[in-house]
């Protein structure tokens, strides 16, 4: 029999996104599906048995949500797939159009959109509750008609399970084999006196507080904050872009090394050579029950984690014994946690070992890939 043809679609995510491409698409290809991914400004060709189709991007958010979305739909139609799997809320209309044409359609819900809207800096404050309500109604109505839903956290699943019986939690856990490679484990004493943050450099991920925290460390500690991720783009909130730029003049910036946007393998190499990972999301509605991929990448790399003191995170990291919890809005508290990790190497190494063991046993992609493949099988029975 011909292998089932699958098309993944995104108008937002960067080329070769870790979840979309490296985890989901590659896992489906290994399972025998014929897989194509459509994205904006991606490099066309074939990689890891996944075909890549690129569509032109847009220079503005409005252009992306109109012209880019239509281009994704046009390319999706040309592909004539059996199953379409999309990853962005703005693609809901084309998901519905494909469903109306009799296609199987899966919506991959990466975040709680109505809660996320409440913190969007580019929306006027007066409009956020209205936009959040509209997003909730649109998603809830549309999701009843999709063939299946993939969600990343239990809290999102709780919202959608009553609306669609094929709602599956596929956590964004890492590949263990990429983080733990034979012969590449760096001894703790050989690691740099550094802590790391991986991801976009935005204010609601405590970028400002991390830089400020470095200025509070004693001069006797030759510590560095290593950043791996892109800065805000010009189509984001202009005041945020300006604030990020101004941080370069803060005294804490002298202890910062910004690697810029780098590939996943290079990111993992950094994590395998530092002594702690930072995940300091601000206390916003969409953050309290999030499960950031970076959290589990830090654990897989054998790092203790300095994390926002959210009850849900305290349960996960506390049970694993690998976390130090702080107020993400308090740079001095963050600084104290960094100082503790760097001045208590034995305890820090042991925390890292416990976190790594938890990833190997519970928080890894292999089990999640199987759930995704099972959903595809159920849809096409």
N, C-alpha and C positions, 0 to 999 in steps of 0.2 A: 504494500500500500504506500501511496505517496505520503511523506511526512506532513503533519499538520503545519500550515503556514501561519506564523504569528508575526504581528507587527506591533512594536512598542513605539509610542509617540510622546514627544515632549517639545514644548515651545519655550521652556524656561531654563532647563538644566544645562550645565556645561558639558562639553564633549567628553564622552566616556565617563559619565557620572558613575561613582562607585556602586550605588544601589541599582540603578537602571541597567547599566551595561555590564559591569564586572560581576554583579551578583545575579540579577534576574535573567538578563538575556543570555549570558554565558551558561548559566545553569540549565536553562531550557534547551540551548543548543546541544549541550552534553547529553541531555535526556532524549535527543533524537528529533526535536522540533526544527523546522526551517524558520530561522529567526531573522527579522529585519528590524532595525531601529531607525526612526526618523527624528532628526533634531536640527536645530538651527545652527548654521555655521560649523557643522561637524565635518571632519575629513572623510570623504566618501571612500568606499572600498570594502574590504572584508577583513575582519580581525577576529581571531579566536572563533572562527566558524559563524560569526554574526555579520550579516551584511549591513552596511551603514549608508543611509540616504540623507543627504544634506539639503536643507531648504534655506533661502536667504533670511537673515535676521532683520531686525528693525532697530532704528536708532532711539526710539522712544517706547515707553510702556504702552501708550495707546496704539502705536503701530504694531507692537508685538501682539497685542490682544485682538487686533483686527486682521491686518494683512498676513502676519506670520501664522495665525491660527488658520486662516483660509488656505494658505499654502500647505500646511500640514495636512489638512483635509484632502486637498487635491492630490497630494502624493499618496496618501492612504488609499484613496479610491483607485489610483493606478496600480497599487500593489495587489489589490483584490485578495486579501488574506482571509483565513478562516476565523481567526481570533484577533481582535484589536485590544491593546492594553495601553491606556493613557495615564499620565502622571501629573497633570496640572489642572486645577479647577477651571481655568479659562478654556480648556478643551472639552468641557461638558457638552456644549452645543454640538460639536462634531461627533462626540460619542453617541449622542441621541440620534443624529442623522445616520450614522453607520448602523445603529441598532434598528432604525426604521427600514433599512435596506436588508434586514434579516441577518446581520452579522452578529456574532458573539462579541460582547464588549465588556472589558474589565476596567474598573476605575481603581487606580492605586492612590490611596489617600495618605499622603505623607505627614499631614498635620491637621489639627483641628482648625479648619478655616474660619468659622465664625469667631472663635476666641482669638485667633491670630490677627484678624482684622481690627480688633479693639486696640492693638498696639502699633498699627501701621503708621509710621511717621509722616508719610506723604498724604494721608487723609486728614482733613480738618477734624478736630476733636468732636465738633457738633454732629458730624456725619457718621461717626464710626458705629454707633449702635444701630442706626438705620441700615448701613451697609452690612453689618454683621447679621442682622435679622434677614435681610434679603439673601445673603449667602447661605444661611441655614435653610431657608425655604427652597431655594434653587437646588442645593445639594440633596436635601431630603426627598424632594419630589423626583428628581432625576434618578437617584440611586435605587428607587423601587423597580425601575425598568431595566437596569443593567444586568448582564449575565452573572456577574460576580463582583465582589469588592475585596480589595486587599488593603489592610490597615496596618499601622506600625505599632500601636499601643492598645492595651486593654480598654483605656478610657474612650478611645475613638470607636473601638468595636462595640462598646456598650451603647453608643449613640446609634450605630447603623444596623446592628444585628436584628432589631425588631422590624427594620424596613426591608432587609434583603437577607434571606436565609443562607445565601452563599457569601457570608462575610468571614474572611479568614485573616487572622493576625499573622503577619510575616515580619518579625522583628528585624531591625537593621543591624544585626550582629555581624562581626567580621569573620573573614576566613582565617581560621587558626593557622593554617600552613603558611600564610603570608606574613604573619606576625612572629611566629616561632619557627625559625629556620635552623636546621642543624648547622653548627659551626659559626653561627652569626650572633649568638647570645653574648653580649658584651658584659664582662664582669662588672659588678657594681662599683668597685674601687676605680675602674677605668672610665666610668661615665663622667661626662662633663658636669660642672657645678651649674646646671641649667634646669629650668622648668619650661614646659612647652604648652603652647595653645595651638590647636589645629582648627581651621575654619575661617569663615568670613569675619573681617575686622569691623564689627558694628558696635554701636554704643550699648544696645540691649543685650549684648553678649559680654559686657563688662570690659571692653577694650580699654576704656579710660581708667577704670579701677585697677586693672592689671598693671598698666604703666605707672600709675601713682604708687602702687604697692611696692614696686621695685625701688622707688626713691626712699622708702622707709627702712630698707634693709641696712644693717650695719656695714660700714665701709670694710670691715675685716672679712666680710663674706664676699668673695669674688663671684657673685651670682649673675646669671643672665637669663632673660626671658626670650625664648626662641619662638617666633611666630611663623606659621606656615598657612598662608591663605591670602585671598585677594582683599584689597581695600574696597570701600564703598564706591559704586560707579556713579557717574554724573547724573543718571536718571533717578537716583535715590534722593531722599530728602536732602536739600542743599545745606541745611544747618548741620546735619550729621556729617556730611562730607567736609565741611569747614572745621568742625570740632576734631575730626580724625586728623586732619592736616595740622592743626594747632598742637596736637599732642607731641609732635616731633620736637617742639621747643621745650617740653617739660624735662626737668632733671632726670626723671625716671627713664627717659628714652636712651640715655647713655648706656643703660644696661639691657637694651633691647637689640636683638638681631632678627631682622625681618627677612625671611627666605623668599617671600613673595608666593605666588601661586605655583606649586610644584606638583608633580605626579604622585600617585599613591605610593609607589615603591620608595621614592625619595622621602616622602613624609614618614613612612614606617622606619626608615633608617635614622631619621632624627629621633623618633620616639625610643628607639633601641639604644640611644646614646645619652639620654637625659635622665633626670631623677624624679620627676613628677609631671603629671598632666593637669591642666586647669580646665574646668568646665563650670563657668560662673555666670550662668544665665540670670538676668534680672527677674524679679518676682512679678511676672506678667501672666495673664490667664493661660496663654498657650504653652507656658514653660513648666508649670508645676508638675505635670504628669508626662512630659516629653521623655523620650529615651534617645538622647543624641548618640549617633554612631561613634563620635569621638570618645565617649565615655568607655565603650567596650574596646576600642582600639588601644586606649591607654592601658586598660586592664590586660589585654592580650600581650602588650609590650612589656608587662611586668612593672608597671608604674603605680605608685600610690596616687590617689586622685584628690585634688583639692576642689571641692564642689560646693555649689549653692546648698544651703541648708533647707531643702524641700523635703517634706515627710516621705514622698514617694522615692526620692533618691536616697534618703537616709535608710529606707528599708532595703533597697537593692545593694547599695555599697556597704551599709552597716553590717548586713548579714554576711557579706563576703569578707568583711574586715579589711577593706582596702581604701577607705575614704576618710578624709578630714573635712568637716563641714564648717562653712563660714557664711557670714552675711555678705552676699556679692556686691553690696553697695558700700562696704566698709573697707577701703584700701589698707588700713592699718591691720585689720583682722586677717586679711589675705596675706599681708606681709609676714605676720607672725607664723602663719601656717607654712609659708615657703621657707622661712628661717628654720622651723622645726624639722622639716624634711631634710634640709641640707646639712643640719648639724647633728642629726640622729640617723646616720647611715644604716646602722643595723636594723633599727625599727622600720625605716623606709623600705629597705630591701625586703623585709619580711612581709610588709603590707603588699608590695608588688607581687611577691610570690603567691600570696593568697588570691589576689585579683586574677592573676594569670591562670591559676588552677580553676577558678570559677568560670572563666571563659572556655577553657578546654572541656569542662564538664557540662556546662549549661548554656552559655551565651555565645554560641558559634553558628555560622551560617549553614552548616550542613543540614541540620534539622529543619531550618527555615526553608531551604530550597525544596525539600521533600514536600512541605505543605503547599508550596506554590504549584508544584507539578501535579499534586493530587487535585488541586482546584481545577486546573486545566482538564484533567481527566474527567472530573465530575461534570464540567460544562459541556463536554463533547460526547458523553455517553449516549 
